[in-house]
Amino acid sequence: MDNTRLFLFAALVFVGMLLWQQWQIDYGPQAEPPAQVSAGDTSSGAESGDLPITDDLPELSDEVSTAGTSTETGQAALPPARLVLVDTDVIEAQIDTRGGVVRSLKLKNYPTSLEQPDDWLELVHSETDTLHVLQSGLRNKEELAPTHHSMFSVAQTEFRLAEGEDELVVPMTWEKDGIQVSKEYRFRRGDYLVDVIHRVANNSDNEWQGSQYRQITRARPLETSRILYTYTGAVYYNEIDKYEKIDFDDMEDSQLKFEADGGWIAMIQHYFLSSWIPAQDESNLVYSIANTRRQPASYTIGLRSQNRVVPAGGNTEFLSQLFVGPKLTQRLEEISPGLELTVDYGVLTFLSKPLYWLLSWYHGFVGNWGLAIILLVFTVKAVFYKLSETSYRSMAKMRKVSPRLQTLKERYGDDRQRMNQEMMKMYKEEKINPLGGCLPILIQIPVFIALYWALLESVELRQAPFVLWIEDLSVMDPYFVLPILMGISMVIQQRLNPPPPDPIQAKIMMALPFVFTVFFAFFPAGLVLYWVVNNVLSIAQQWVITKRIEAGGN
């Protein structure tokens, strides 16, 4: 493999990976369009303000409910629900008194755009087309437990974290036939982790038996990036299965249902996640529900605990934690084992994680993510300096003998076997290994891809400024300066490489900088910055080695 082909191969590996991801989105297996069912199709019941068991609840038995089924219990009007406002220093949430469902949650430190700093990102919301809500409740065969359809009482409809307070408690109550349930949310200052507690007091004459469930329901995203694919869907983790994805198509194909100890469930998207974390010594049924009869379809991943028995006059507590916020790796590591894996680096996690750690370490010194990226490139280039030197030395030697190669081609152009023999003889005389530039670059390709994912998945780069016109490293360069510089750097690199002997190959190489400039024009500025700096350092190293070889050195 000559060095020109090697350069082309390395570039196409990276582009091919991106094209494959996009092909999976556009032409991969797709679910059949769901039949349209109006939002009001679910039947309702009047007793205690509770809705009936519907198709978004886990069943009381060991089976999970089949999506699309419902139970009719009457048509009486339901009492109106209210939204409870919760305001802390980092979030603004709305909790529905019907079921204590978290229907809205905005992240104050993450505006939707730099132009609208007061328009906070609403990660949890109840819009019909992009539904994403957090539900929890209790299950009891006699329906003496509040589900996320039951009506709770609240003493007030606004809860705000006051100056000097570190915790904000939002209590809600439900009662029926001597069974009292208190549902409590505990928010903390500066944190996206919330404690959720169900306290059951059995004031009846009979024992009470029930379980707790927690689930996340959302619709498919209306649109995804055509250039950069990042996974949106459900994931779960436990010590046996480790980290597993279950996308929306998987949920439609088959229901998830298995027992697991500890772990967690989540819905993830680019930069952010929502997750239910049970007690790690607790055993739960992990389940999924795909409700494809509604338009748009909704998808649920959930946890249901084992039953507990509460004797007459007794009480118990069900504890869980809820995390809704950015994928901050260090904080996720502190919360639960494996939760940091939602920062989804793919199969190269073992490389991407240390690269992200080093990037964060540099940022701690310089305070600028763009400068941190530059320092990270310098570090990677230093680690692979000797490998790169071997590759560039081989290219320089090939460049030096390229006139002789052209002569051989002209002399033996019609005799491929003789030409190859003469080429190998010349390589031996000049002590050139034609594969000398291959292995070093092949070894570095996984590191380059791992760096790509480390930069793409880092929420810290979202709306992070660099210098001058680059105010957000997570979006494309508004003036295309970095993509143009990258194209220019590729042209310079080609001039330092030996010219391709094949005319068709030469034309392809000439077009490559233009193609990549257009392609990278839509990439986040942080990623393009990495490639520009990497190319500049490569040019400097290759130029020095080439001049040394041409001057007769080694």
Residue pairs with C-beta under 8 A, 6 or more apart in sequence:
1 9
1 434
1 435
1 438
2 398
2 434
2 498
2 500
2 501
3 391
3 394
3 395
3 398
3 437
3 438
3 497
3 498
4 497
4 498
4 499
4 500
4 505
4 509
5 500
5 505
6 437
6 438
6 441
7 441
7 493
7 497
7 509
8 505
8 508
8 509
8 512
10 441
10 442
10 445
11 512
11 516
13 445
14 445
14 448
14 449
14 452
15 519
17 449
18 227
18 228
18 229
21 229
22 226
22 227
22 229
24 229
25 224
25 229
29 249
30 249
31 248
31 249
31 252
31 292
31 297
34 292
34 293
34 294
34 295
34 296
34 297
35 292
35 293
35 295
36 295
37 293
37 294
37 295
39 128
39 294
41 70
41 293
41 294
42 51
42 54
42 55
42 70
43 52
43 54
43 70
43 71
43 72
43 73
43 74
43 75
44 51
44 52
44 73
44 74
44 75
44 76
44 78
45 51
45 52
45 73
45 74
45 76
46 74
46 76
46 77
46 78
47 73
48 150
48 151
48 176
49 78
49 79
49 98
49 150
49 151
50 143
50 146
50 147
50 149
50 150
50 151
51 78
51 98
51 147
51 149
51 150
52 70
52 71
52 72
52 73
52 149
53 65
53 71
53 143
53 147
54 70
54 71
54 149
55 65
55 66
55 67
55 68
55 69
55 70
55 289
55 291
55 293
56 65
56 135
56 215
56 217
56 289
56 291
56 298
56 300
57 65
57 137
57 139
57 147
57 148
57 149
57 213
58 64
58 65
58 139
58 213
58 215
58 285
58 287
58 289
58 302
58 304
59 65
60 139
60 140
60 141
62 285
63 257
64 255
64 257
64 285
64 287
64 288
64 289
65 289
67 289
67 290
67 291
67 292
67 293
68 291
68 292
68 293
78 151
79 151
81 96
81 97
81 98
81 151
82 96
82 97
82 154
82 157
83 94
83 95
83 96
83 97
83 103
83 104
83 157
84 94
84 95
84 96
84 97
84 154
84 156
84 157
84 158
84 159
84 170
84 172
85 92
85 93
85 94
85 157
85 158
85 159
85 160
86 92
86 93
86 94
86 95
86 159
86 160
86 168
86 170
86 185
86 187
87 93
87 158
87 159
87 160
87 161
88 160
88 161
88 168
88 187
88 188
88 189
89 108
89 161
89 189
89 190
90 107
90 108
90 109
90 189
90 190
90 191
90 192
90 325
91 105
91 106
91 107
91 108
91 187
91 192
91 324
91 325
92 104
92 105
92 106
92 108
92 120
93 102
93 104
93 105
93 106
93 124
93 187
94 102
94 103
94 104
94 105
95 101
95 102
95 103
95 170
95 172
95 185
96 102
96 103
97 151
97 152
97 153
97 154
97 172
98 148
98 149
98 150
98 151
98 152
99 135
99 137
99 146
99 147
99 148
99 149
99 150
99 152
100 136
100 137
100 146
100 148
100 152
100 172
100 183
100 185
101 133
101 134
101 135
101 148
102 124
102 133
102 134
102 135
102 322
102 324
103 124
103 125
103 126
103 133
104 122
104 124
104 125
104 126
105 122
105 123
105 124
105 125
105 134
105 324
106 120
106 121
106 122
106 123
107 120
107 121
107 123
107 192
107 272
107 325
107 326
108 120
109 326
110 120
110 121
110 272
110 326
110 462
110 463
111 117
111 118
111 119
111 120
111 121
111 463
112 119
112 120
112 121
113 119
113 463
114 463
114 471
114 472
121 272
123 132
123 272
123 274
123 324
123 325
124 132
124 133
124 134
124 274
124 324
125 131
125 132
125 133
126 133
128 296
129 219
129 222
129 296
130 218
130 219
130 221
130 222
131 217
131 218
131 219
131 296
131 298
132 216
132 217
132 218
132 219
132 267
132 274
133 216
133 217
133 218
134 215
134 216
134 274
134 276
134 322
134 324
135 148
135 214
135 215
135 216
135 217
136 148
136 183
136 196
136 198
136 212
136 213
136 214
136 215
136 276
136 320
137 145
137 146
137 147
137 148
137 149
137 150
137 198
137 212
137 213
138 145
138 146
138 147
138 181
138 198
138 200
138 210
138 211
138 212
138 213
138 318
139 145
139 147
139 210
139 211
139 212
139 213
139 304
140 179
140 208
140 209
140 210
141 209
144 176
144 177
144 179
144 204
144 208
144 210
145 179
145 181
145 200
145 210
146 152
146 174
146 181
146 183
150 174
151 174
152 172
152 173
152 174
152 183
153 172
153 173
153 174
154 170
154 171
154 172
154 173
155 171
159 168
159 169
159 170
160 168
161 167
161 168
161 187
161 189
165 189
166 188
166 189
167 186
167 187
167 188
167 189
168 186
168 187
168 188
169 184
169 185
169 186
169 187
170 184
170 185
170 186
170 187
171 182
171 183
171 184
172 182
172 183
172 184
173 180
173 181
173 182
173 183
174 180
174 181
174 182
174 183
175 181
177 204
178 202
178 203
178 204
178 205
179 200
179 201
179 202
179 203
179 204
179 208
180 200
180 201
180 203
181 198
181 199
181 200
181 201
182 197
182 198
182 199
182 201
183 196
183 197
183 198
184 195
184 196
184 197
184 198
184 199
185 194
185 195
185 196
186 194
186 195
186 196
186 197
187 194
188 194
192 323
192 324
192 325
192 326
192 331
193 321
193 322
193 323
193 335
194 321
194 322
194 323
194 324
195 319
195 320
195 321
195 322
196 214
196 319
196 320
196 321
196 322
197 317
197 318
197 319
197 320
198 212
198 317
198 318
199 315
199 316
199 317
199 318
200 208
200 210
200 310
200 315
200 316
200 317
200 318
201 315
202 208
202 310
202 311
202 312
202 313
202 314
202 315
203 313
204 312
205 312
206 312
207 309
207 310
207 311
207 312
208 309
208 310
209 307
209 308
209 309
209 310
210 307
210 308
210 310
211 304
211 305
211 306
211 307
211 308
212 304
212 305
212 318
212 320
213 302
213 303
213 304
213 305
214 265
214 276
214 278
214 302
214 303
214 320
214 322
215 265
215 276
215 289
215 300
215 301
215 302
215 303
216 234
216 265
216 266
216 267
216 274
216 275
216 276
216 300
216 301
216 302
217 298
217 299
217 300
218 267
218 298
218 299
219 296
219 297
219 298
219 299
220 232
220 248
220 296
220 297
220 299
221 232
221 269
224 232
227 522
227 523
228 456
228 523
228 524
230 269
230 270
230 344
230 456
230 457
231 245
231 247
231 268
231 269
231 344
232 268
232 269
232 270
233 245
233 246
233 247
233 248
233 267
233 268
233 299
234 245
234 246
234 247
234 248
234 251
234 265
234 266
234 267
234 268
234 288
234 299
234 301
235 243
235 244
235 245
235 246
235 265
235 266
235 267
235 268
235 341
235 342
236 243
236 244
236 246
236 256
236 260
236 263
236 264
236 265
236 266
236 286
236 301
237 243
237 244
237 263
237 264
237 265
237 337
237 338
237 339
237 341
238 260
238 261
238 262
238 263
238 286
239 261
239 262
239 263
239 337
240 260
241 260
242 338
243 338
243 341
246 256
246 288
246 301
248 290
248 297
248 299
250 256
251 288
251 289
251 290
251 299
251 300
251 301
252 290
252 292
252 297
255 287
255 288
255 289
255 290
256 286
256 287
256 288
256 301
257 285
257 286
257 287
257 288
258 285
258 286
259 283
259 284
259 285
259 286
260 283
260 284
260 286
261 280
261 281
261 282
261 283
261 284
262 278
262 279
262 280
262 281
262 282
262 337
263 278
263 280
263 284
263 286
263 336
263 338
264 275
264 276
264 277
264 278
264 336
264 338
264 339
265 275
265 276
265 286
265 301
265 302
265 303
266 273
266 274
266 275
266 276
266 301
266 339
266 342
267 273
267 274
267 275
267 301
268 327
268 342
268 344
270 457
271 326
271 327
271 457
271 459
271 462
272 325
272 326
272 327
272 459
273 323
273 324
273 325
273 327
273 342
274 322
274 323
274 324
275 322
275 323
275 324
275 339
275 342
276 302
276 303
276 320
276 321
276 322
277 320
277 321
277 322
277 323
277 335
277 336
277 339
278 284
278 303
278 305
278 320
278 321
279 319
279 320
280 336
280 337
282 305
282 306
283 305
283 306
284 303
284 304
284 305
284 306
285 303
285 304
285 305
286 301
286 302
286 303
287 301
287 302
287 303
287 304
288 299
288 300
288 301
288 302
289 299
289 300
289 302
290 297
290 298
290 299
290 300
291 297
291 298
291 299
291 300
305 318
308 316
308 318
310 316
321 335
321 336
323 332
323 335
323 339
326 459
327 342
327 343
327 457
327 459
328 459
328 460
329 340
329 343
329 353
329 356
329 360
330 360
332 339
332 340
332 342
332 343
333 339
333 340
341 349
343 356
343 457
343 458
344 453
344 457
345 351
345 352
345 353
345 356
345 450
345 453
345 454
345 457
346 352
346 453
348 446
348 449
348 450
348 453
351 446
351 447
351 450
352 450
352 451
352 453
352 454
352 457
353 454
355 376
355 380
355 447
355 450
355 451
355 454
356 454
356 457
356 458
358 376
358 379
359 369
359 372
359 373
359 376
359 454
359 455
359 458
360 372
360 460
362 371
362 372
362 375
362 376
363 369
363 372
363 460
366 372
366 375
368 465
368 466
369 458
369 460
369 461
369 464
369 466
369 473
369 526
370 464
370 465
370 466
370 467
370 470
370 473
370 526
370 529
371 466
373 455
373 473
373 526
373 529
373 530
373 533
374 529
374 533
376 451
376 530
377 530
377 533
377 534
377 537
378 533
378 537
380 447
380 451
380 534
381 388
381 534
381 537
381 538
381 541
384 440
384 443
384 444
384 447
385 541
387 440
387 443
387 444
388 440
388 444
388 538
388 541
389 541
389 545
390 436
390 437
390 440
391 436
391 437
391 438
391 440
391 441
392 437
392 541
392 542
392 545
392 546
393 436
393 545
393 549
393 554
394 432
394 433
394 434
394 436
394 437
395 437
395 496
395 497
395 498
395 542
395 546
396 542
396 545
396 546
396 548
396 549
396 550
397 430
397 432
397 436
397 549
398 432
398 434
398 437
398 498
399 496
399 497
399 498
399 546
399 549
399 550
400 430
400 549
400 550
401 426
401 430
401 432
402 498
402 499
404 426
405 423
405 426
405 498
405 501
406 501
408 419
408 422
408 423
408 426
409 419
409 501
411 419
412 418
412 419
412 422
413 419
426 432
427 433
427 434
448 534
451 530
452 527
452 530
455 461
455 524
455 526
455 527
455 530
456 524
456 527
461 473
461 474
461 524
461 526
462 472
462 474
463 471
463 472
463 474
464 472
464 473
464 474
464 526
465 471
465 472
465 473
466 473
466 525
466 526
466 529
469 477
469 478
469 479
469 481
470 477
470 482
470 525
470 529
472 525
473 524
473 525
473 526
473 529
474 524
474 525
474 526
475 524
475 525
476 521
476 522
476 523
476 524
476 525
476 528
477 483
477 521
477 525
477 528
480 521
482 520
482 525
482 528
482 529
482 532
483 517
483 518
483 520
483 521
483 523
483 528
484 517
485 532
486 516
486 517
486 520
486 528
486 531
486 532
486 535
487 513
487 514
487 516
487 517
488 513
489 532
489 535
489 536
489 539
490 512
490 513
490 516
490 517
490 535
491 513
492 539
493 535
493 538
493 539
493 542
494 509
494 510
494 512
494 513
496 539
496 542
496 543
496 546
499 506
500 506
500 509
520 527
520 528
520 531
548 554
